[in-house]
Amino acid sequence: MEICKDAAVKGIGTPDGEELALINALSRRELGADEVYTFALRLCDNDVDRDFERFDDATLDQLAPMFVGVSGVFDHQWSARGQTARIYRTQVVGGDGTLTSDGRPCRYLKGWAYMMRTQENAALIAEIDGGIKREVSVGCAVDRVLCGICGQPLDQCPHEKGEEYGGQVCHGVLTGASDVYEWSFVAVPAQRRAGVIKSAGRRLEDEARLGRKYLKSLRAELVRLAGIAEPGAGRALVEKVAGKLDEEELLGLIKVYRGRADRLLVPGVQLSYAQQAAPAEDADESFLI
């Protein structure tokens, strides 16, 4: 699943003594300031993105130390040949009065990265300085995605991402950082498509989302039919029971309740007719004048 968050790159250049010490803590030999090039990245934040998901504040704090030492690649292609730079310092930034799209104090994870000044990296350094390479996204894993409205796991609650409920748009809250893979230079603008690549992958997430939507539709249909067939049953109770059923159980109960509802909804005959035919001589009496 890709979740896109704000991310950007800003060139710095030559590190000072304190920065160089942090870099040398990761290098295999003592590097000189003139051997390395440094730049800053805005990795991810706590704002709601275009996929209607966001990191919670605690998860940003957890991600900060996990990104130290993590390599940068291109387009999330995990190849040693694509390794270009490494993060040597991170910090969660906030408190400047900036608000997220839903009115919360904005906080973001900032990273500082370094790369070697080599002939192979010269073009990339020039592109960073020139503002060409400026979008990045991050690859990590989270423990769970909670509903921004009710706080329950998003795949178990009745709310749908992107839908509005009582004036509030539902979004997923990415909670509990469990692993960090990489960060990547990407072509998609970061403020619109910064992201997290979870271990399951985008295709599996899309399939899971469709599956959740299908189960929600089955549960809604069961609640509707139960309201017709068993009007005495409370809606809240039926919704609670339906939320615990799997596809096979839901389909079975829907079949039972649909049969009952169909019998209750069949209209009764308004006119009844005698089974016995009228005598032949009386058959046309009603038409006589």
TINU-125244 format. One line per field, with one value per residue (C-alpha): residue in one letter; residue number from 1; x, y, z. Coordinates in steps of 0.1 Angstrom, whole numbers, plus 5000, padded with zeros to 4 digits. Each point is the difference from the previous one (the first is absolute). Example, Ala and Ser with C-alpha at 12.3 -4.5 7.8 and 13.67 -1.06 7.14 Angstrom:
BEGIN
resn: c(A; S)
resi: c(1; 2)
X: c(5123; 5014)
Y: c(4955; 5034)
Z: c(5078; 4993)
This chain:
BEGIN
resn: c(M; E; I; C; K; D; A; A; V; K; G; I; G; T; P; D; G; E; E; L; A; L; I; N; A; L; S; R; R; E; L; G; A; D; E; V; Y; T; F; A; L; R; L; C; D; N; D; V; D; R; D; F; E; R; F; D; D; A; T; L; D; Q; L; A; P; M; F; V; G; V; S; G; V; F; D; H; Q; W; S; A; R; G; Q; T; A; R; I; Y; R; T; Q; V; V; G; G; D; G; T; L; T; S; D; G; R; P; C; R; Y; L; K; G; W; A; Y; M; M; R; T; Q; E; N; A; A; L; I; A; E; I; D; G; G; I; K; R; E; V; S; V; G; C; A; V; D; R; V; L; C; G; I; C; G; Q; P; L; D; Q; C; P; H; E; K; G; E; E; Y; G; G; Q; V; C; H; G; V; L; T; G; A; S; D; V; Y; E; W; S; F; V; A; V; P; A; Q; R; R; A; G; V; I; K; S; A; G; R; R; L; E; D; E; A; R; L; G; R; K; Y; L; K; S; L; R; A; E; L; V; R; L; A; G; I; A; E; P; G; A; G; R; A; L; V; E; K; V; A; G; K; L; D; E; E; E; L; L; G; L; I; K; V; Y; R; G; R; A; D; R; L; L; V; P; G; V; Q; L; S; Y; A; Q; Q; A; A; P; A; E; D; A; D; E; S; F; L; I)
resi: c(1; 2; 3; 4; 5; 6; 7; 8; 9; 10; 11; 12; 13; 14; 15; 16; 17; 18; 19; 20; 21; 22; 23; 24; 25; 26; 27; 28; 29; 30; 31; 32; 33; 34; 35; 36; 37; 38; 39; 40; 41; 42; 43; 44; 45; 46; 47; 48; 49; 50; 51; 52; 53; 54; 55; 56; 57; 58; 59; 60; 61; 62; 63; 64; 65; 66; 67; 68; 69; 70; 71; 72; 73; 74; 75; 76; 77; 78; 79; 80; 81; 82; 83; 84; 85; 86; 87; 88; 89; 90; 91; 92; 93; 94; 95; 96; 97; 98; 99; 100; 101; 102; 103; 104; 105; 106; 107; 108; 109; 110; 111; 112; 113; 114; 115; 116; 117; 118; 119; 120; 121; 122; 123; 124; 125; 126; 127; 128; 129; 130; 131; 132; 133; 134; 135; 136; 137; 138; 139; 140; 141; 142; 143; 144; 145; 146; 147; 148; 149; 150; 151; 152; 153; 154; 155; 156; 157; 158; 159; 160; 161; 162; 163; 164; 165; 166; 167; 168; 169; 170; 171; 172; 173; 174; 175; 176; 177; 178; 179; 180; 181; 182; 183; 184; 185; 186; 187; 188; 189; 190; 191; 192; 193; 194; 195; 196; 197; 198; 199; 200; 201; 202; 203; 204; 205; 206; 207; 208; 209; 210; 211; 212; 213; 214; 215; 216; 217; 218; 219; 220; 221; 222; 223; 224; 225; 226; 227; 228; 229; 230; 231; 232; 233; 234; 235; 236; 237; 238; 239; 240; 241; 242; 243; 244; 245; 246; 247; 248; 249; 250; 251; 252; 253; 254; 255; 256; 257; 258; 259; 260; 261; 262; 263; 264; 265; 266; 267; 268; 269; 270; 271; 272; 273; 274; 275; 276; 277; 278; 279; 280; 281; 282; 283; 284; 285; 286; 287; 288; 289)
X: c(5000; 5013; 4993; 5013; 5013; 5018; 5037; 5027; 5037; 5022; 5037; 5024; 5034; 5031; 4994; 5014; 5019; 4970; 4982; 5031; 5004; 4965; 5008; 5032; 4981; 4984; 5030; 5026; 5029; 5005; 4986; 5011; 4975; 5010; 4992; 4963; 4970; 4970; 4964; 4968; 4968; 4964; 4991; 4964; 4975; 4968; 4976; 4973; 5012; 4982; 4995; 4982; 5026; 5025; 5026; 4991; 5024; 5013; 5008; 5020; 5020; 5006; 5012; 5026; 5027; 4991; 5010; 5035; 5024; 4973; 5010; 4984; 4992; 4979; 4963; 5000; 5022; 5018; 5034; 5035; 5008; 4973; 5013; 5010; 5000; 4995; 4981; 5023; 4976; 4963; 4977; 4962; 4992; 4969; 4987; 5001; 4963; 4994; 4969; 4991; 4970; 4977; 5012; 5027; 5035; 5022; 5031; 5024; 5030; 5031; 5031; 5036; 5018; 5035; 5015; 5035; 5014; 5009; 4999; 4970; 4981; 5009; 4969; 4976; 5016; 4995; 4963; 4995; 5016; 4980; 4967; 4994; 5003; 4977; 4973; 5004; 4978; 5007; 4997; 4990; 4975; 4974; 4982; 4964; 4978; 4973; 4969; 5003; 4964; 4993; 5036; 4993; 5021; 4990; 4993; 4975; 4981; 4969; 5018; 5016; 5031; 4991; 4964; 4984; 4982; 4984; 5023; 5032; 5018; 5012; 5037; 5024; 5024; 5033; 5010; 5030; 5032; 5014; 5026; 5018; 5012; 5012; 4993; 4999; 5004; 4967; 4985; 4966; 4997; 5005; 4974; 4974; 5015; 5025; 4997; 5004; 5005; 4987; 5013; 4967; 5003; 4975; 4982; 4993; 4988; 4976; 4987; 4996; 4981; 4976; 4995; 4992; 4976; 4982; 4997; 4986; 4974; 4990; 4997; 4979; 4977; 4996; 4991; 4974; 4984; 5000; 4982; 4972; 4998; 5007; 4988; 5003; 5038; 5020; 5020; 5031; 4999; 4997; 5029; 5021; 4993; 5004; 5034; 5013; 4988; 5020; 4989; 4984; 4981; 4988; 4988; 4982; 4981; 4992; 4984; 4978; 4990; 4993; 4976; 4982; 5000; 4986; 4971; 4992; 5002; 4978; 4968; 4967; 4971; 4975; 4971; 4990; 4980; 4977; 5012; 4965; 4990; 4968; 4969; 4998; 4967; 5013; 5033; 4989; 4975; 5023; 5000; 4962; 4983)
Y: c(5000; 5034; 5029; 5033; 5026; 5033; 4995; 5022; 5004; 5030; 5001; 5011; 4992; 4995; 4988; 5017; 4983; 4988; 4987; 4983; 4982; 4985; 4990; 4983; 4980; 4982; 4999; 4972; 5025; 5036; 5023; 5035; 5029; 5005; 4963; 5001; 5020; 5005; 5009; 5001; 4982; 5004; 4964; 4997; 5019; 4997; 5016; 4981; 4990; 4994; 4964; 5012; 4987; 5016; 4991; 5007; 5021; 4971; 4981; 5029; 5000; 4963; 5003; 5027; 4978; 4971; 5020; 5007; 4980; 4991; 5002; 5020; 4984; 5008; 4993; 4975; 4976; 4979; 4996; 5006; 5018; 5025; 5010; 5036; 5015; 4993; 5018; 5009; 5022; 5005; 5023; 5004; 5036; 5020; 5027; 5028; 5005; 4982; 4979; 4968; 4999; 4989; 5026; 4982; 5014; 4989; 4979; 4984; 4977; 5017; 4981; 5009; 4978; 4998; 4986; 4997; 5027; 4977; 5003; 4977; 5022; 5033; 5001; 4991; 5027; 5025; 4990; 5004; 5034; 5010; 4989; 4972; 4971; 5012; 4975; 4970; 4974; 4975; 4963; 4986; 4978; 5008; 4977; 5011; 5026; 5014; 5019; 5038; 5002; 4971; 4989; 4964; 4980; 5013; 4966; 4992; 5032; 5011; 5031; 5003; 5021; 5032; 4999; 5028; 4993; 5028; 5026; 4979; 4982; 4966; 4993; 4973; 5007; 4982; 4988; 4982; 5001; 4965; 5001; 5024; 4989; 5029; 5035; 5007; 5028; 4999; 5019; 5005; 5033; 4994; 5022; 4981; 4965; 4996; 4966; 4968; 4967; 4973; 4964; 4987; 5021; 5023; 4972; 4980; 5031; 5008; 4965; 5002; 5033; 4985; 4970; 5023; 5019; 4968; 4988; 5034; 4998; 4965; 5012; 5030; 4977; 4976; 5030; 5012; 4966; 4993; 5033; 4988; 4964; 5006; 5035; 4993; 4995; 5032; 5013; 5006; 4964; 4987; 5022; 4987; 4964; 5005; 5016; 4967; 4978; 4988; 4998; 4965; 5008; 5033; 4985; 4972; 5025; 5023; 4970; 4992; 5036; 5007; 4971; 5013; 5036; 4989; 4982; 5030; 5024; 4979; 5021; 4983; 4995; 5029; 4982; 4964; 4980; 4971; 4966; 4990; 5012; 5021; 4982; 5004; 5017; 5026; 5006; 5032; 5014; 5028; 5013; 5001; 5033)
Z: c(5000; 4991; 5022; 4987; 5024; 4996; 4992; 4985; 4995; 5007; 4993; 5027; 4987; 5022; 5036; 5030; 5028; 5020; 4969; 4987; 5033; 4996; 4965; 5010; 5026; 4970; 4976; 5000; 4999; 5012; 4973; 4993; 4996; 4964; 4992; 5008; 4989; 5024; 4995; 5021; 4993; 5012; 5002; 5012; 5022; 5020; 4974; 4982; 4965; 4967; 5009; 5032; 5024; 5024; 5026; 5035; 5021; 5021; 4968; 4987; 5032; 4997; 4963; 5007; 5016; 4977; 4968; 5012; 4978; 4974; 4963; 4973; 4966; 4969; 4995; 5029; 4980; 5026; 4982; 5014; 4967; 5007; 5035; 4998; 5035; 5036; 5028; 5029; 5022; 5004; 5020; 5003; 4993; 5011; 5022; 4974; 5000; 4967; 5000; 4981; 4976; 5028; 5025; 5021; 5007; 4971; 5008; 4975; 5000; 4987; 4990; 4991; 4974; 4986; 4968; 4987; 4977; 4971; 4963; 4999; 5025; 4984; 4978; 5029; 5022; 4972; 4997; 5037; 5000; 4969; 5016; 4975; 5025; 5028; 5006; 5022; 5017; 5028; 5003; 5034; 5018; 5026; 5024; 4993; 4982; 5023; 4990; 5004; 5011; 5024; 5008; 4992; 4975; 4966; 4985; 5028; 5004; 4980; 4986; 4965; 4992; 4982; 5009; 5022; 5032; 5019; 4984; 5006; 4972; 5010; 4997; 5011; 5029; 4995; 5035; 5014; 4980; 4997; 4973; 4976; 4966; 4979; 4987; 4963; 4975; 4980; 4971; 5015; 5018; 5037; 5015; 4981; 4999; 5028; 5014; 5019; 4982; 5023; 4998; 4985; 4969; 4982; 4981; 5031; 5018; 4972; 5001; 5038; 4996; 4975; 5023; 5030; 4978; 4990; 5036; 5010; 4973; 5012; 5036; 4989; 4981; 5029; 5023; 4975; 4996; 5037; 5006; 4977; 5011; 5038; 5007; 5037; 4998; 5008; 4971; 5022; 5011; 4964; 4988; 5029; 4991; 4963; 5006; 5014; 4971; 4971; 4963; 5003; 5031; 4986; 4968; 5019; 5023; 4971; 4982; 5031; 5006; 4964; 4999; 5030; 4987; 4966; 5017; 5021; 4971; 4976; 4995; 5010; 4975; 5003; 4982; 5005; 4975; 5007; 4990; 4986; 4966; 4998; 4984; 4963; 5002; 5025; 4982; 4982; 5026; 5010; 4965; 4995; 5000)
